[in-house]
Amino acid sequence: MLPMDIRVAVAAFLVVSAAVVGGVTLTLERANHDGVELSRLREIDRARHGRILQQLPAGVVDFPVEGTYDPYLVGLYFTRVKLGNPPKEFYVQIDTGSDVLWVGCTPCSGCPTSSGLQIQLEFFDPSSSSTASLISCSDRRCAVGEEFGDSICSSKNQCGYTFQYGDGSGTSGYYLSDYMYLDTVVGNSVTTNTSASVVFGCSTSQTGDLTKPDRAVDGIFGFGQQGLSVISQLSSQGITPNAFSHCLNGGNGGGGILVLGQIVEPNLVYTPLVPSQPHYNVNLQSISVNGQTLAIDASVFSTSNSGGTIIDSGTTLAYLAEEAYDSFVSAIMQTVSSNVRPVSSKGNQCYLATSSVSEVFPQVSLNFANGASMMLRPVDYLLQQNSIGGAAVWCIGFQKIQSKGITILGDLVLKDKIVVYDLAGQRIGWANYDCSSSVNVSTSNTGPPEFVNAGQFDSNNSPHYKPCSVMLNMAICLLLHRIFFGVLSPSFL
């Protein structure tokens, strides 16, 4: 989900004694904790335990993934994070198009209190966490946020934020620091053995689509690369590598894999990130349909202050710059004209197909810098709407962005692929993959990969989203169908 304006010690007395070991006198110091609060001692122990744990064999920080790309069902992928002391669990959308992790807080204006995703919404209460602390305007971390447009300062010396997203929704609130608890996979076991202090947003107001209960979650987990993103904070503390990977399952069950580290797969291809950009901009150079490169000026995809190609897991569909869209759709139509019946509604190009789309529609290739190509199956650029007289209605899932020169690759394209964000190496890689399978993950540049099973979180007692369960959710599915697609054909925007 892309923002419209690319934005928002311990005092201790020492008792000294001496011991002689091998002729050498060692001074032994015992801490006297008189007058030190118990909560402070717990903080000291937690910091020590964190240092000890970091010296143990490294595991892989793994987040459970739920949801699906399909706008008929959900249209987003989300995960769970544990914050505060005692820890409380929150459902947050996975969003590589923004930087900040934020959740709804108490009180909150416009925040939904129920969700059509069969999840229990929660609100963070800073007064209920013994380790929560506000971020002031004089805090260096607030200055980091200001540098990238992620924070603002109020007259009350409180570091806050206001974000406006591309769909017209928005949120505002303030920053605080508290513990995040990380589930780590080592071998075949999952343990919560690591915590880290992170800065995150405490939202007190939401507007637009964020107020609607049908797809409501507790907040957004920004995986951008700026200073206030959690991935930047954890890597700067030496807790995780400066990389993360996801594999979003495109099947009806949805879900997938989200890990901090680089998934290792022999078929991965990489393209450089465009430097000095607030988002994950890459150099898309051309598009091929059925092996034929389209006659599109490469400058259409070039990165500028107002344009470029962005990879964004917070976007459901995919969007092409206006100058490329018509050529793309025309090439598809020419390839399938004798096998399907074209139909159009509300500006969207659709087709009636009686056979499998993989047999009728062509393969598409998005060609990037360094010779990296992203191969798209028909289901990676088409969406099935419904059926008419035994024929399935398939519509082009790519949408046109007019007069902005922007191309956005969302979940429609990213699903069923390993996507690796190597921030240390400033590159992004991908490979087609069965995201219900296990993966190997490297947590360092030199260490051996750790084995991560995507299904290990099934034993978690937390409730899991099941997209549109038969009968129970039929009404919700039909409602979403009408909202997104109208009676016959889709209206995505």
C-alpha positions as CSV (number, residue, x, y, z in Angstrom):
1,M,0.0,0.0,0.0
2,L,1.7,3.2,-1.2
3,P,1.4,6.6,0.5
4,M,0.1,9.2,-1.9
5,D,2.8,11.7,-1.2
6,I,5.4,9.1,-0.5
7,R,4.4,10.5,2.7
8,V,4.8,9.5,7.4
9,A,20.7,2.7,33.3
10,V,21.0,1.1,36.1
11,A,22.1,2.7,39.4
12,A,23.7,-0.1,41.6
13,F,25.9,-0.1,44.7
14,L,28.8,-2.5,44.5
15,V,30.0,-4.7,47.3
16,V,33.6,-5.7,46.7
17,S,35.3,-8.9,47.8
18,A,38.4,-10.7,46.6
19,A,39.3,-14.2,45.5
20,V,42.7,-15.7,44.8
21,V,43.0,-18.0,41.8
22,G,46.4,-19.3,40.8
23,G,48.2,-16.5,42.5
24,V,46.1,-13.9,40.7
25,T,43.8,-11.8,42.8
26,L,40.4,-11.3,41.1
27,T,38.0,-8.7,42.3
28,L,34.4,-10.0,42.6
29,E,31.7,-7.4,42.4
30,R,28.2,-8.1,43.6
31,A,25.4,-5.8,42.6
32,N,23.2,-4.4,45.4
33,H,19.7,-3.9,44.0
34,D,18.3,-2.1,47.0
35,G,16.0,0.6,45.8
36,V,15.9,-0.6,42.2
37,E,12.4,-1.4,40.9
38,L,11.7,-5.0,39.9
39,S,10.6,-4.0,36.4
40,R,14.0,-2.4,35.8
41,L,15.7,-5.6,36.9
42,R,13.6,-7.5,34.4
43,E,14.7,-5.1,31.7
44,I,18.4,-5.7,32.6
45,D,17.8,-9.5,32.6
46,R,16.0,-9.3,29.3
47,A,18.8,-7.4,27.7
48,R,21.3,-10.0,29.0
49,H,19.2,-12.9,27.8
50,G,19.0,-11.3,24.4
51,R,22.8,-11.1,24.2
52,I,23.1,-14.7,25.3
53,L,20.5,-15.9,22.8
54,Q,22.2,-14.1,19.9
55,Q,25.3,-16.2,20.6
56,L,23.3,-19.4,20.2
57,P,22.9,-21.1,16.8
58,A,20.9,-18.7,14.6
59,G,17.3,-19.5,13.8
60,V,15.0,-18.0,11.3
61,V,12.5,-15.3,12.4
62,D,9.3,-16.5,10.8
63,F,5.9,-14.8,10.6
64,P,2.7,-16.7,9.9
65,V,1.0,-15.6,6.7
66,E,-2.8,-15.6,6.1
67,G,-5.1,-14.1,3.5
68,T,-5.1,-14.3,-0.3
69,Y,-4.6,-12.0,-3.3
70,D,-8.1,-12.8,-4.6
71,P,-10.4,-9.7,-4.3
72,Y,-13.4,-12.0,-4.4
73,L,-12.2,-13.4,-1.1
74,V,-9.9,-11.0,0.8
75,G,-7.5,-9.1,-1.5
76,L,-4.7,-8.8,1.1
77,Y,-2.1,-10.9,3.0
78,F,-1.6,-10.4,6.7
79,T,0.4,-11.7,9.6
80,R,0.5,-11.6,13.4
81,V,2.8,-9.7,15.6
82,K,3.2,-9.7,19.4
83,L,3.8,-6.4,21.1
84,G,4.1,-5.1,24.7
85,N,4.6,-6.6,28.1
86,P,2.6,-8.7,28.7
87,P,2.6,-9.5,24.9
88,K,-0.6,-9.0,23.0
89,E,-1.2,-10.3,19.4
90,F,-2.2,-8.1,16.5
91,Y,-3.2,-8.9,12.9
92,V,-1.4,-6.6,10.5
93,Q,-1.3,-6.3,6.7
94,I,2.0,-7.2,5.0
95,D,3.0,-4.1,3.1
96,T,6.3,-3.5,1.3
97,G,5.0,-0.2,0.0
98,S,5.3,1.6,3.3
99,D,7.8,1.7,6.1
100,V,6.1,1.8,9.5
101,L,4.5,-0.8,11.7
102,W,1.4,0.6,13.3
103,V,-1.6,-0.8,15.2
104,G,-4.8,0.8,16.4
105,C,-4.6,2.1,20.0
106,T,-7.0,3.1,22.7
107,P,-8.8,5.4,22.1
108,C,-9.1,5.5,18.4
109,S,-11.5,7.5,16.2
110,G,-12.8,5.6,13.1
111,C,-11.1,2.3,13.9
112,P,-13.2,-0.7,13.2
113,T,-14.1,-3.0,16.1
114,S,-15.0,-6.1,14.1
115,S,-13.7,-7.8,10.9
116,G,-15.2,-9.9,8.2
117,L,-12.0,-11.9,8.1
118,Q,-13.1,-14.0,11.2
119,I,-10.3,-12.4,13.4
120,Q,-10.7,-10.7,16.7
121,L,-9.5,-7.1,16.5
122,E,-7.5,-5.7,19.3
123,F,-6.3,-2.3,20.5
124,F,-2.9,-1.5,22.0
125,D,-3.1,0.3,25.3
126,P,0.3,1.8,26.3
127,S,-0.8,2.1,29.9
128,S,-1.2,-1.7,30.1
129,S,2.3,-2.5,29.0
130,S,5.0,-2.1,31.6
131,T,7.7,-1.6,28.9
132,A,6.0,1.0,26.7
133,S,7.5,4.4,26.4
134,L,6.6,7.4,24.2
135,I,9.0,8.8,21.6
136,S,9.6,12.5,22.0
137,C,10.6,14.9,19.3
138,S,14.1,15.2,20.7
139,D,14.6,11.4,20.3
140,R,17.0,10.7,17.5
141,R,14.7,8.0,16.2
142,C,12.0,10.7,15.6
143,A,14.6,12.6,13.6
144,V,15.2,9.5,11.4
145,G,11.5,9.3,10.7
146,E,11.4,13.0,9.8
147,E,14.2,12.5,7.3
148,F,12.1,10.2,5.3
149,G,8.7,11.8,5.8
150,D,7.5,9.1,8.3
151,S,7.2,11.3,11.4
152,I,6.1,14.8,12.4
153,C,6.4,16.7,15.7
154,S,3.6,18.3,17.7
155,S,3.7,21.2,20.1
156,K,3.5,18.7,22.9
157,N,7.0,17.4,22.0
158,Q,5.4,14.1,20.9
159,C,6.7,12.3,17.8
160,G,3.7,11.5,15.6
161,Y,2.7,10.7,12.1
162,T,0.0,11.1,9.5
163,F,-0.1,8.7,6.5
164,Q,-2.3,9.0,3.4
165,Y,-2.5,5.9,1.2
166,G,-3.2,5.6,-2.5
167,D,-6.7,4.3,-2.0
168,G,-7.7,7.5,-0.2
169,S,-7.6,6.0,3.3
170,G,-5.5,7.5,6.1
171,T,-4.3,7.1,9.7
172,S,-2.6,9.3,12.3
173,G,-1.2,8.7,15.7
174,Y,2.0,8.8,17.7
175,Y,5.1,6.7,18.1
176,L,6.2,4.6,21.1
177,S,8.8,2.0,21.9
178,D,8.1,-1.4,23.2
179,Y,9.0,-5.1,22.9
180,M,8.2,-7.2,19.8
181,Y,8.4,-10.9,20.3
182,L,9.9,-13.0,17.5
183,D,9.0,-16.6,16.7
184,T,12.2,-18.4,15.6
185,V,12.4,-21.6,13.7
186,V,15.5,-23.9,14.4
187,G,15.3,-27.2,12.7
188,N,11.8,-28.5,13.1
189,S,10.8,-26.6,16.2
190,V,9.3,-23.2,16.7
191,T,10.2,-21.1,19.8
192,T,9.6,-17.6,21.0
193,N,13.0,-17.0,22.4
194,T,13.8,-13.5,21.2
195,S,12.4,-10.1,21.9
196,A,13.6,-6.7,20.7
197,S,12.7,-3.1,21.5
198,V,11.2,-1.5,18.4
199,V,9.5,1.8,17.6
200,F,6.0,1.5,16.1
201,G,3.0,3.6,15.5
202,C,0.0,3.9,17.8
203,S,-2.9,5.0,15.7
204,T,-5.6,7.1,17.2
205,S,-7.5,7.9,14.0
206,Q,-8.4,6.1,10.8
207,T,-10.3,7.3,7.7
208,G,-11.5,5.9,4.3
209,D,-11.3,2.1,3.7
210,L,-9.4,1.6,6.9
211,T,-12.6,2.2,8.8
212,K,-14.6,-0.5,6.9
213,P,-15.0,-3.8,8.8
214,D,-15.2,-6.2,5.8
215,R,-11.4,-6.6,5.4
216,A,-10.4,-4.9,8.7
217,V,-7.1,-5.8,10.4
218,D,-5.4,-4.3,13.5
219,G,-2.9,-2.3,11.5
220,I,-0.2,-2.3,8.8
221,F,3.3,-3.9,8.9
222,G,5.5,-1.7,6.7
223,F,8.4,-3.6,5.2
224,G,10.1,-0.6,3.6
225,Q,13.8,0.1,3.9
226,Q,13.8,3.4,5.6
227,G,15.0,4.0,9.2
228,L,11.8,3.4,11.1
229,S,10.9,0.1,9.4
230,V,11.1,-2.9,11.7
231,I,13.4,-4.7,9.3
232,S,15.8,-1.7,9.5
233,Q,15.5,-1.5,13.3
234,L,16.2,-5.2,13.9
235,S,19.1,-5.4,11.4
236,S,20.7,-2.3,12.9
237,Q,20.5,-4.0,16.3
238,G,22.2,-7.1,14.9
239,I,19.2,-9.3,15.6
240,T,18.3,-10.2,12.1
241,P,20.0,-9.9,8.7
242,N,19.2,-6.9,6.5
243,A,17.0,-8.9,4.3
244,F,13.5,-10.5,4.2
245,S,11.6,-12.9,1.9
246,H,8.1,-13.9,1.2
247,C,6.2,-16.5,-0.7
248,L,2.5,-15.7,-1.0
249,N,0.3,-18.7,-1.8
250,G,-2.1,-18.0,-4.6
251,G,-4.3,-21.0,-4.0
252,N,-7.7,-20.7,-2.5
253,G,-6.3,-21.5,1.0
254,G,-3.9,-18.5,0.6
255,G,-1.3,-18.0,3.3
256,G,2.4,-18.5,2.6
257,I,5.8,-17.7,4.1
258,L,7.4,-14.5,5.5
259,V,10.9,-14.7,7.0
260,L,13.7,-12.4,8.0
261,G,16.6,-13.5,5.9
262,Q,17.1,-14.6,2.3
263,I,15.3,-17.7,1.0
264,V,17.8,-19.8,-0.9
265,E,16.6,-21.3,-4.2
266,P,18.7,-22.2,-7.3
267,N,16.2,-20.6,-9.8
268,L,16.3,-17.2,-8.2
269,V,17.1,-14.3,-10.5
270,Y,18.0,-10.8,-9.2
271,T,17.7,-7.3,-10.4
272,P,19.2,-4.2,-8.7
273,L,17.1,-1.8,-6.7
274,V,17.0,1.7,-8.1
275,P,19.2,3.7,-5.5
276,S,17.9,6.5,-3.4
277,Q,14.2,5.7,-3.7
278,P,11.7,5.5,-0.9
279,H,10.1,2.4,-2.3
280,Y,11.3,-0.9,-3.9
281,N,11.8,0.6,-7.4
282,V,13.3,-1.6,-10.1
283,N,14.2,-1.0,-13.7
284,L,11.5,-2.7,-15.9
285,Q,12.9,-2.5,-19.4
286,S,10.4,-4.3,-21.6
287,I,7.4,-6.6,-21.7
288,S,7.1,-9.7,-23.9
289,V,3.8,-11.5,-24.8
290,N,4.2,-15.0,-26.2
291,G,7.9,-14.4,-26.8
292,Q,7.4,-11.1,-28.7
293,T,8.7,-7.9,-27.2
294,L,6.1,-5.2,-27.3
295,A,6.9,-1.9,-29.0
296,I,6.9,0.2,-25.8
297,D,9.4,3.0,-25.3
298,A,11.7,1.9,-22.3
299,S,11.4,5.5,-20.9
300,V,7.8,4.7,-20.0
301,F,9.2,2.5,-17.1
302,S,12.1,4.7,-16.1
303,T,12.3,5.9,-12.5
304,S,11.8,9.6,-11.9
305,N,10.4,11.8,-9.2
306,S,6.9,10.9,-10.3
307,G,7.2,7.6,-12.0
308,G,8.9,4.2,-12.2
309,T,8.2,0.5,-11.4
310,I,7.4,-0.4,-7.8
311,I,7.1,-3.8,-6.1
312,D,4.3,-3.5,-3.5
313,S,2.8,-6.4,-1.6
314,G,0.2,-4.0,-0.2
315,T,-1.4,-3.6,-3.6
316,T,-3.9,-6.3,-4.6
317,L,-3.7,-6.1,-8.4
318,A,-1.1,-4.8,-10.8
319,Y,-1.0,-1.5,-12.6
320,L,0.7,-0.4,-15.8
321,A,1.6,3.0,-17.0
322,E,-0.9,4.3,-19.5
323,E,1.6,4.3,-22.4
324,A,2.2,0.5,-21.8
325,Y,-1.3,-0.7,-20.9
326,D,-3.0,-0.5,-24.3
327,S,-0.1,-2.3,-26.1
328,F,-0.2,-5.0,-23.5
329,V,-4.0,-5.7,-23.7
330,S,-3.9,-5.5,-27.5
331,A,-1.1,-8.2,-27.7
332,I,-3.2,-10.4,-25.4
333,M,-6.3,-10.0,-27.6
334,Q,-4.4,-10.7,-30.8
335,T,-3.0,-14.0,-29.3
336,V,-6.3,-15.4,-28.1
337,S,-8.8,-13.8,-30.5
338,S,-9.7,-17.1,-32.2
339,N,-10.1,-19.1,-29.0
340,V,-12.2,-16.9,-26.7
341,R,-15.0,-14.4,-26.9
342,P,-14.0,-10.9,-25.8
343,V,-16.4,-8.9,-23.6
344,S,-15.9,-5.5,-22.0
345,S,-17.6,-3.9,-19.1
346,K,-16.9,-0.8,-17.0
347,G,-13.6,-0.3,-18.9
348,N,-12.2,-3.8,-18.2
349,Q,-11.2,-6.2,-20.9
350,C,-12.7,-9.7,-20.2
351,Y,-13.0,-13.0,-22.1
352,L,-15.4,-15.9,-22.2
353,A,-13.3,-19.1,-22.2
354,T,-14.6,-22.7,-22.4
355,S,-11.1,-24.3,-21.9
356,S,-8.3,-23.9,-19.5
357,V,-6.7,-20.4,-19.7
358,S,-3.2,-22.0,-19.5
359,E,-4.0,-23.6,-22.9
360,V,-5.5,-20.4,-24.5
361,F,-3.7,-17.4,-23.1
362,P,0.0,-16.6,-23.7
363,Q,2.9,-16.4,-21.2
364,V,4.0,-12.9,-20.4
365,S,7.5,-11.9,-19.5
366,L,8.5,-8.8,-17.6
367,N,12.1,-8.0,-18.4
368,F,14.3,-6.2,-15.9
369,A,17.8,-4.8,-15.6
370,N,20.6,-7.4,-15.4
371,G,18.7,-9.8,-17.6
372,A,16.3,-10.8,-14.9
373,S,12.9,-11.8,-16.3
374,M,9.7,-12.5,-14.3
375,M,7.6,-15.1,-16.1
376,L,3.8,-14.7,-15.7
377,R,1.4,-17.5,-16.3
378,P,-2.1,-16.5,-17.4
379,V,-3.4,-16.7,-13.8
380,D,-0.7,-14.1,-12.9
381,Y,-2.4,-11.4,-15.1
382,L,-6.0,-12.7,-15.3
383,L,-8.8,-12.9,-12.7
384,Q,-11.7,-15.2,-13.0
385,Q,-15.0,-13.5,-12.3
386,N,-17.8,-15.9,-12.8
387,S,-19.3,-18.3,-15.4
388,I,-21.9,-17.7,-18.2
389,G,-23.5,-20.6,-20.0
390,G,-20.6,-22.9,-19.1
391,A,-18.0,-20.4,-20.1
392,A,-15.7,-18.9,-17.5
393,V,-15.3,-15.1,-17.5
394,W,-11.7,-14.1,-17.2
395,C,-10.6,-10.4,-17.0
396,I,-7.3,-8.7,-17.4
397,G,-6.1,-8.1,-13.8
398,F,-3.6,-5.4,-14.9
399,Q,-5.1,-1.9,-14.6
400,K,-4.2,1.4,-16.3
401,I,-2.7,4.3,-14.4
402,Q,-3.3,7.4,-16.3
403,S,-0.9,10.3,-16.6
404,K,1.5,9.3,-13.8
405,G,4.1,7.0,-15.5
406,I,3.9,4.5,-12.7
407,T,3.8,0.7,-12.8
408,I,3.0,-1.2,-9.6
409,L,3.4,-4.9,-9.3
410,G,1.1,-6.1,-6.6
411,D,0.0,-9.5,-5.2
412,L,-1.6,-10.6,-8.4
413,V,1.9,-10.8,-9.9
414,L,3.9,-11.6,-6.7
415,K,1.9,-14.6,-5.6
416,D,3.3,-18.1,-6.1
417,K,6.8,-16.7,-6.2
418,I,9.7,-16.5,-3.8
419,V,10.5,-12.8,-3.6
420,V,13.8,-11.9,-1.8
421,Y,14.5,-8.4,-0.7
422,D,18.3,-8.3,-0.2
423,L,18.6,-4.8,1.3
424,A,22.3,-5.2,2.2
425,G,23.0,-6.0,-1.5
426,Q,20.4,-3.5,-2.7
427,R,18.7,-6.1,-5.0
428,I,15.4,-8.0,-5.4
429,G,15.2,-11.6,-6.6
430,W,12.3,-13.9,-7.5
431,A,11.5,-17.4,-8.7
432,N,8.3,-19.2,-9.3
433,Y,7.6,-21.6,-6.4
434,D,4.9,-23.7,-4.6
435,C,4.4,-21.5,-1.6
436,S,2.8,-24.3,0.4
437,S,6.2,-26.1,0.4
438,S,9.2,-25.6,2.7
439,V,12.1,-23.3,1.9
440,N,15.7,-22.9,2.9
441,V,16.7,-19.6,4.5
442,S,20.1,-18.0,4.9
443,T,20.4,-15.7,7.9
444,S,23.9,-14.5,7.1
445,N,26.2,-14.2,4.1
446,T,28.4,-17.0,5.2
447,G,26.4,-19.4,7.5
448,P,24.5,-22.4,6.3
449,P,20.8,-22.1,5.5
450,E,18.2,-23.0,8.0
451,F,15.2,-25.2,7.0
452,V,11.9,-23.6,7.5
453,N,8.6,-25.4,7.1
454,A,5.8,-23.2,6.0
455,G,3.2,-25.2,7.9
456,Q,4.9,-25.0,11.4
457,F,2.5,-22.4,12.6
458,D,-0.5,-24.6,12.1
459,S,-0.1,-25.8,15.7
460,N,-0.5,-22.3,17.0
461,N,-3.6,-21.8,19.1
462,S,-4.3,-18.5,17.5
463,P,-7.4,-18.4,15.2
464,H,-6.6,-18.8,11.5
465,Y,-8.5,-17.1,8.7
466,K,-10.2,-19.5,6.3
467,P,-11.2,-17.6,3.1
468,C,-15.0,-17.8,2.5
469,S,-15.9,-21.1,4.3
470,V,-18.8,-22.8,2.6
471,M,-22.2,-21.5,3.6
472,L,-21.0,-19.5,6.6
473,N,-19.3,-16.9,4.5
474,M,-21.2,-17.2,1.2
475,A,-23.0,-13.9,1.9
476,I,-19.7,-12.2,2.6
477,C,-18.2,-13.5,-0.6
478,L,-21.2,-12.4,-2.7
479,L,-21.1,-9.0,-1.1
480,L,-17.4,-8.6,-1.9
481,H,-18.0,-9.9,-5.4
482,R,-20.5,-7.2,-5.9
483,I,-18.3,-4.5,-4.4
484,F,-15.3,-5.4,-6.4
485,F,-16.8,-6.6,-9.7
486,G,-20.4,-5.5,-10.0
487,V,-23.0,-7.8,-11.4
488,L,-21.1,-9.1,-14.5
489,S,-17.7,-7.6,-14.9
490,P,-15.1,-6.2,-12.6
491,S,-14.6,-2.6,-11.6
492,F,-11.3,-2.7,-9.8
493,L,-10.8,0.9,-9.1
